Amino acid sequence: MASLRQGCGDLRGLVSTFTQSCQGSLNEARGQVSWALGALSVSEAGPQLPEKQQGPPPGCPGRILELKGNIRVLCRLRPGTPSSLVSSEPGLDGSVTTCYRGHRRRFRLDWVFPPDASQEEVFRELEPAVLSCLRGYSVCIFTYGQTGTGKTYSMEGPPEDPGIAPRALQSLFREMRTGGQHQVTLSMVEIYNEAVRDLLAPGPPERLAVRQGPAGQGGIQVAGLTYWDVPNLETLHQMLSLGRSNRATAATAMNQHSSRSHALVTLTLQAASSTRGSGTTGTLHLVDLAGSERAWKAGGVCRARGDPDDAQRLREARTINRSLLALGGVMTALRSRRAHVPFRDSQLTRLLQPALGPGATAVLLLQISTRPEDLGETVCSLKFAERVGQVELGPARRRRARRSGTPSSLSTDTPLTGTPCTPTPSPGSPPSPGPDSGSSSALVPQEDLLS
Ligand SMILES: Nc1ncnc2c1ncn2[C@@H]1O[C@H](COP(=O)(O)OP(=O)(O)OP(=O)(O)O)[C@@H](O)[C@H]1O
């Protein structure tokens, strides 16, 4: 009788959630169709569009993005033991040559940074993409590679030698000071063991639900995510370091301070319309991916160390690898222009969906090791980068605000009145969502609001 009751309860639960799950699948199908239609119109319109409609004039940062393609792959070699098995030709259109299991293979990349490249040199190559966000572009910069190869070093960097994120913020605020009114909004999440957590939540971080946006509007919603209006650079730095300190890290076999989660920082930059042009909404996603670490390597070390936390490390390694595999699957589908792109396969790919949609620009910074014992991983990473380099997202597109869509409470580097790091949150909603976007996540750019 008890088991009959239990069965009956289960059945009731299933029935009650059935409509909801159907609606979810329907919404996703709609999203896929509108994504495919968007891709189609982009590929049809792309090269034929007159320059005026394509974006900024020659010489401007956005122009470089359009001409160089919407996904660029940069590679940075970690300093350390030089090996004759990994050699590189640094610079623009550089290459990395590996000699693995008797096979020589040359991988071409958009830019290769040698082991002695400085943080400044790396950022110089990325700065145009970063600044294009102020002109309404959506840009995603992500670091990818084996654990311990320097992803966090490149993205964050030590205080005495800052990496991409702090330099990007500084550069954006410097540029904003030169004129115009802007509003900057920040959100920061991590994906740890497939759970999405708000790194800037005012209370204890809880697991957040990721959902498909309302029907016909596409996009992804992260329920309960906090969005912060950031008035100045100092506050932004403080918030980022707060978020960073909330991130899950642990000592692993390969790295003493290994990031065990993927971290996604999203800045939305709204520029008010002025005599120089209409308002725009740009988005900058900075993604520090957790490192890939072969499960067998992690497993071997787990057994050898007999540490009680090692089972946890092994589980983390597996989920990280699964999500990176899903990212690889998405890249393959995008490259082959498949009708179905498996964005739903992991939380990482779901959240990255808007950043990899038509009209967006993505820059992959691949980190590799030159150590002979890492060669297998290095080749895998380079193959992944090669796949990414062949993806086409269509020409980069700017998002202009409607004429009436000027952001409401604009600020230009206004000094914070009150305690730093306590700006006004706008829980669960993005900054002034456009009527077409239907998105409640800062990870989701508003639709192309070309007026
Ligand atoms: N270019 C570099 N110059 C100097 N030190 C570096 C460089 N790249 C990496 N390192 C050092 O190597 C170590 C590992 O780097 P980091 O933590 O950034 O790796 P990671 O790829 O983010 O690892 P994980 O995926 O495990 O988080 C750190 O001590 C870092 O300071």
The ligand as a MOL file (V3000), in Angstrom:
LIG
                    3D

  0  0  0     0  0            999 V3000
M  V30 BEGIN CTAB
M  V30 COUNTS 31 33 0 0 0
M  V30 BEGIN ATOM
M  V30 1 N 52.9780 33.8680 -17.8360 0
M  V30 2 C 53.2270 33.5500 -16.5620 0
M  V30 3 N 54.2140 34.1680 -15.9040 0
M  V30 4 C 54.4840 33.8730 -14.6240 0
M  V30 5 N 53.8180 32.9390 -13.8940 0
M  V30 6 C 52.8440 32.2850 -14.4820 0
M  V30 7 C 52.4850 32.5470 -15.8490 0
M  V30 8 N 51.4770 31.7330 -16.1740 0
M  V30 9 C 51.2050 31.0160 -15.0700 0
M  V30 10 N 52.0080 31.3340 -14.0620 0
M  V30 11 C 52.0070 30.7470 -12.7030 0
M  V30 12 O 51.6260 29.3810 -12.8240 0
M  V30 13 C 50.7780 28.9840 -11.7500 0
M  V30 14 C 49.4630 28.4310 -12.2860 0
M  V30 15 O 48.7750 29.4630 -12.9540 0
M  V30 16 P 47.1860 29.6240 -12.9050 0
M  V30 17 O 46.6530 29.3970 -11.5410 0
M  V30 18 O 46.8780 30.8950 -13.5600 0
M  V30 19 O 46.7700 28.3820 -13.8080 0
M  V30 20 P 45.3220 27.9820 -14.2980 0
M  V30 21 O 45.4490 27.5780 -15.7200 0
M  V30 22 O 44.3320 29.0510 -13.9920 0
M  V30 23 O 45.0530 26.6980 -13.4050 0
M  V30 24 P 43.6320 26.0410 -12.9940 0
M  V30 25 O 42.9490 25.6520 -14.2200 0
M  V30 26 O 44.0590 24.8520 -12.1790 0
M  V30 27 O 42.9190 27.0640 -12.1850 0
M  V30 28 C 50.5920 30.2190 -10.8850 0
M  V30 29 O 51.4950 30.1500 -9.8120 0
M  V30 30 C 50.9400 31.3720 -11.8040 0
M  V30 31 O 51.4440 32.4690 -11.0910 0
M  V30 END ATOM
M  V30 BEGIN BOND
M  V30 1 1 1 2
M  V30 2 1 2 3
M  V30 3 2 2 7
M  V30 4 2 3 4
M  V30 5 1 4 5
M  V30 6 2 5 6
M  V30 7 1 6 7
M  V30 8 1 6 10
M  V30 9 1 7 8
M  V30 10 2 8 9
M  V30 11 1 9 10
M  V30 12 1 10 11
M  V30 13 1 11 12
M  V30 14 1 11 30
M  V30 15 1 12 13
M  V30 16 1 13 14
M  V30 17 1 13 28
M  V30 18 1 14 15
M  V30 19 1 15 16
M  V30 20 2 16 17
M  V30 21 1 16 18
M  V30 22 1 16 19
M  V30 23 1 19 20
M  V30 24 2 20 21
M  V30 25 1 20 22
M  V30 26 1 20 23
M  V30 27 1 23 24
M  V30 28 2 24 25
M  V30 29 1 24 26
M  V30 30 1 24 27
M  V30 31 1 28 29
M  V30 32 1 28 30
M  V30 33 1 30 31
M  V30 END BOND
M  V30 END CTAB
M  END
